[in-house]
Amino acid sequence: MTAALDPTLTPAELTSIAEEAYLFAYPMMIAYGFFHRQTMGPDAPEKQAIGRFTHFRTLGSPTLNNTIPWINTDTLYSAVWLDLRREPMVLGVPAFEPHRFQNVQAADWYTMNFFTRGTRDVGNGARRYLLAGPGWSGAKPDGVDEVVVADSWIIKLFTRIIVEGPGDEPAIHALQDQYRLDPLSRYRGVEPPPASDAADFPAPPASGMRGRGFFEQPTPDFIGTLNHLMTQAAIQPDEAALFERFSRIGVEPGAAFDVAALTPDQAAAIQAGIDAGLARIEHRLANIDTPINGWTYPLDLRGGRDRLTGSPAAYLARAVGAKYAIWGPGAEEVVYMVAEIDVDGARVDGADAAYEITFYAAPPVSGFWSYTIYDAATRLLVPHPSGRYKRGDRDADIRRNAEGGFTLLLQNATPPADRLGDWLPIPAGPFQVVGRLYGPSLELRNKTYAPPPLRRVAVDSV
């Protein structure tokens, strides 16, 4: 079946619908780029099998898994892509020590978080979850704590376990090995349902690859890609009218789309819509948030269907979130904040400068916090001779005041011995500081908290 354009559309209508459809498809294309790279790419360092956990045993570093922007250096991950077309999966989460932070997060094909559970909301006891695809309505099996129905049949699942200090990894590895995934039939001890038809997951076209697994298709061919991607997701009732409108430019799940059949004027009108959508994404990325003391922390880019559907602004936020920091947890779980300018509004650069950040009290969280340094252009970790890339609440050698406050010293050179605990090494070039604040307080979530600025100081070296 090949979908076709509505011949009555004016060029302006073609452009408008194409822009809307491209923004809808954009996060799915980003996710598909990662999916294909991680499950089928020949050289992915984060290679993952569909339906089987990949446990990351070592914290991210400049030489390990340094492919995802802003790689987390606080927790060890386990990750898996699940195909729920044949039947649901039962996820078993082990019991954790009361002091240890952990969570499980699942994102759908649209990149929305539809499920996050862990220390913050359900505690650290052992739990089981049934994860099902669209339309599943079976009874909750015995021994399962919660049934969660996704909007897509392909989902991305993460677990995170905090590394509390040096030498903690073996304890975490033992916990990672206790995660369990069982098809529902195996969990119940019955025969499995008939196998689903084999899914076709073609490689994204080379013209659409943008490094590190990104996949953007800024040409009218994206319509055929969206049709393919929607075979793995369900159209929700509240989006039926949206897809009815999209169908006028050839969007139909599972249908082919013949770009060669477009007239030059039609192709130009669709391209204009794509270009307009990309311009909106880039404009929002360049104006991601109103800085507070040089820090930005947008809270509207992550979440579930309640936040990221239903309006043009919501679909734009979803697209921007996929490009900015795909699969980040929601703000109720963690607040991320980024600084790349100092108190005077100048871009921070470690080539010939040092900076201090003075916290008069500890960051307002019930969980844990850290500050990590990344390259400003790539958002990746930059090798440093010290091997240190973050400072956080678990670093006992940070000097603190009675309220838990402290001063971080950011510079490339090694400081005197009495400041080694406060030292957060930076590259000899432009950089970013990323704060991760888990269990954020209300003042973080409503943005009344003003994080302290970076102040340029003289380099203090041995």
N, C-alpha and C positions, 0 to 999 in steps of 0.2 A: 504494500500500500504506500502510495506517495502522496503527501499532503501538498496542497497548492494554495497560493494566495487568493484572497477575495479580489476579483478583478475590479470591483467598484470602489476600492480604497483610493483615496487621493494620496499624493505624495506626503502631505502633512500627516495624514492618518497613519500611513505606513511608518513614518519616522517616529511618531508618538508611541505606537504599539511596540515597535522594535526596541525603543529605549526602555520601556517598561519590562518587556520580556527579557532583555539582556540583564538588567539589574536583578531580576528574579533568578536567572540562570547562573549568574556570576559566582556566587558562593558554592554552588554545586560543581561548577567546573574546577574551582580551586580544590575542593575536596576530592574530586575524581582524579586530579593530577597526583595528589598524595596517595590515594588508594591504589592507583595503577603502579606508581613507583614502589610503594611499600610491599605490595603483594606480588607484583609481576616484573618489576624492574630488575635488571641483572646485577646491579652494583649498589643497591641501596644499603647503607650501613644500618638502617633501621628495618631491615627486611622482616616482614610479618606474614604468617600463614593465615588464610581465612579459616576462622573457627578454632584457632589454637593460640593460646597466650604466648607472646614473646615477652620474656622478663628481662628488663634492663638491670644489670647487676652492679653497674658502676655509674656514679654521677656523671652527667654530661661535662665535657671538657673541650678545650680547643682541638683535641685529637680524637674525641669519641662522641659520635652522634651530634656533631656540631653542624647540623644541616637545617634545623628548625629554628627560625628566629626566636630569640629570647629563650633559649633552652633553659629549663628549670635546673638549678643546681642545689635544691633543697630536698628533693624527694626522689626516690627510685620509682620508676614507672613499670607497670606491666600494661601491655596494649594488645588489642586484638580487633580485627574486623570480623563482623558476624554477618552471615547470610541467613535470614530468617524465613526464606520463601518456603522451604520444605516443612519446617515446624519451629516452634519456639525453642529457646535455650534456657536452661536453668543455671544461674550463676550462684555458686557457693562462695561466700566470703568468710574467712576464718575469724576467730576471736583474736583480738589484739590486747596488749597490755594497756591498762587504763591511761597511762601517761602518753601513749603514742598517737600522733595524728595520722589518720588515713581517710581516704575516700574513694568512691567509685563514681565515675561520670560516663554517661553515654550521650552521644550526639548522633543525630539522624543525617540522612543524605543531603539535607538542606543546610547542615552545619549547626543546627539549633540544639542546645542541650535540652533533652527531654527527661533527664534522670540524673540526680546527684544525691548520693547518700554516704554518710560516714560519721566521723566523730562528732561533728557539729550538730547533727540533727537526730541521729538514731543511736549514737554511742558506738562502743567498740565490741559489742557482742557478736557472735557468729550469726550470719543471716543468709537467707536464700531469696533470690529474686527470679521471677519468670519474665523473660524478655521476649515479647511477641511482636510480629509485624502487623501491618494495617489489617483491620477487620477481624482480628482474632477475638473470640468471645467465649472461650472455654472456661470451665470452673477452675478456681485456684487449687492446684494440687496440694495434697497433704504435705506439711513440712515446709511449704513456701510462705515466706513472710509477706510478699507483695508481688502483684502482677503489674507489669508496666508494658503498655502497648505503644509502639513507635509509629511514626508517620511514614516510615520507609522500611523496606526489607533488608537493605544494607545499612548497618550502623557501625559506628566507631566507639569502642569501649576502652576506657583508661582506668587504671587504679594508681593511686599515689600513696606512698608510705614515707614518712619523714625520716631523714637520716639525722639522728640526734647528736652525732659526734664521731670522731675518728674511731674506727674499729667496730662501728655499729652494723656494717653491711652484712656480715654472716647471719645476724638475727633477722634482718629484713629478708634475706634470701630464703630462709626457712619459712617465713610468712608468705612470701610470693608463691612458693611451691604448694601452698595449701589452697590457693584459689582453684576453683573447679568449674568447668563448663560441661554440661551434659545436655544433649538433645532431650526434649521432653519425653520422647518414647523410651529412651534409655533410663531416664530418671524414674519413669513409672514401671519399667520392666515389661514393656509391650513391644509389638512389632512396629517399626517406623512406618510412616506414611510413604506413598510412592515418591520416588525422587522427582524433584523439580526439573524442568527442562534446563539444559545447560545454558548459562547466561553468557552473553557475548560482551567482553570487556576489551574493546580495541584500544590500542595505544593512542593517546592524544596526538594529533598531528604535530610535527616538529615545529611548525610555525606558531603553535599555541603554547609551547613550553617556555616557561620563564625562569627556569632554575629552581633548585631545591624542591622539585615536585610541583611547583605552581603550574597551573594550566589555565590560560586565558585565550579565548578564541575571538579576537576582535574583528571578525569578518561575518558576512551573512551565513556562513556555514554553521554558526552557533545554533541556528534553529534546528538543524538535524541532530546536533549534539544534545540539545535540551530534550528533543523527542526521545532520544536513547536513554538519557539519564532518568526521565520520568517513567521508564518501565520498571524502575526499582523503588518508586515512591508512589504514594497514593495522593490523588487530588482530594483535598478536604472539602466538605460541603460549602464552607464559607469562602472557598476560592474557585468554586465552579464558574461563577460569572467572569472571574479573571481569566480562566483558561478558555472560556467561550470567546473572549476578546482576543486572546493570543491565537486562537485557531484561525483568525482571519489573515494571519501572516504565515500560516503553515505549521503552527505548533500543535502537535497531536501525538500523545505518547505512543511510541513504537513505530510511527510512520517515518518513511524516508523523506528527505527534502532535497529536491534537485535545484541546486544553485544555478546551474547552467540554463535553467528554464526562465530565470528572471530577465526582464528587459533591463537595459542599462539604467533607465530611470528608476525602476523598482530597486535594483541593487544599490543605487546611489542613495535612495531614500532610506533603505534599511541601514546602510552604512552610517548615514547621518544620525540615526537613532542610537546605534552602537557607540559612535564617537561621543554623543551627548551623555550617554550613560557612563562611559569611562571618565569623561570630564567631571561629572558629578562625584564619582568615587575619588578621583584625585584631588578635587577641591576639598572634599570632606577630610581626606587624609592629611592634607596640608593645614587644615583648621580643625583638628581632631577634638579640641577641647579648649576652653578658656583657661590658660595657665594660672595656677595658684602658687605664688613664689617660685615660678619657673617650672613647676611640676604640672603635668597633665595626667588626669585619670578619668577618661570617659567611662561612664557607667551604663550607657544605653546600647552598647554594641554586642553584648552577650546575654544569653537567656534562652527562653523557650518560645513556644508559639504565642503565648500571651503577650510577649514583648516584641517579637520580630516578624509579625505578620499583620495584615489588615489595613495597611496604609502605605502610600509611597514612601513616607519617611521611615517606616519600619523596614521595608525591603531594602532601602538604601543603607540603613544601619547594618542589616544582615550582610550585605555585600561588603561594606567597609570593614566590618568585624572579621570576615574571612581573610581579607588581605592584610589587615593590621595585626591580628594575633588569633589565628584560627584555633578553635576548640578551647579557648580559655574558659575557666569556670565562671559562673555567675558572681555578681558582686556580693550576694549574701554569703558566699563561701570565701572569696578572696578579692581584695582590691589591689590592682596593679597600678603603679604610678611611675611615670617616666620623666626624667629631667635631662635636658641637653642644653640648657642655657643657665647662666649664673644670675645672681641677684641684679646685675646691671644690664641684663638682656643680651649678653655676649655668648656666642656658642662656646661650649666648654671644649678644651683641647689640651691634652697632656704633653704636647711637644715641649713647651717651655713654661708651664704653669702648674700650680698646685691649688687645691680647693679644700675647704672644710665645710662640713654640714654639722651644725650643733643642735642636738635634740635636748630640750630642757626636761623632757620626760620621755619615757619609752613610748613608742608608737601605740595608739589605742586599739589593741586587739586582745581577743581572748585566746587566740591560738599562737602562731609564731610569726616572725617577721625576718626579712633579709633585704639586703641591697647588693645588687650584682652589676658588674660593669660589662658593657657590650660595645662593639664597634658601631659608630653612628650610622654608617652607610648600610652595612649588611645586617646589623642586629645580631651578629654572632660573637662568640667569645674570642678574645684576642690573646694569643700566647704571651705569657709574662714569666720571666725567670723565677719569680716567687712561687708560682703555681697557685696563687690565691686569686680568686675571682669574685668573692663576695664576703660580706660580714653580716652577722645575724645574731639573733637572741641566744643562740647556743654557743657563741664564742665567749668563753669566760674571761679571756684576757682583755676585752674591751673595758676601759676604765669608765665606771658609771658613778653618777651622783646619787644622792639619797632617794630621788624620785625615779631612778632608772635612766636618767638622761646620760648622754654621751656625745662625743665629737668624733666624727669620722674624718680622717685625713686622706685625701685623694691625691696621689701623685705617682709618677712613674718610678722615681728613684727610691731606694731603700731609706727609711727615716732612721733617726737615732733609736737606740734600744728602748728608751722609755716610751716611744710612740708606736712600737711595732704592733701592739694589740689593736690600736685604732686605725691602722693603715689599711686602706682599700686601694690596691694598685690599679693604675689606669694606663692605657696604651699611650705611646708618644704620638698622639694624633687625636682627631675628633672622637668623642665617645658619648655614651648614654649611661645614665644610672637608672636601674629599674628596681623599684621597691615592690616587694610582695608581702602583703599584709593579710594573713589568714585569720579568720574569725573577726572580721572588721566590726568595729563599734558603729553605733548609729551615726556618730559625727563623721565617720568616713563614708558611710553609705548615703548620707544626705549632703555630703560635701561641705560641711561646716568646719572640718579639720583643715588647718593650714600647715602643710609640711614645711619644715625649715628650708631656706634657700641654700644653694651652693655659693660660697663666697671665695673669691680668689685670694690666695695668700702666697707668701714667699715659699719656695721649695725648701723643705727642712730635711736635709739629707746628711748621712754620715760622712 
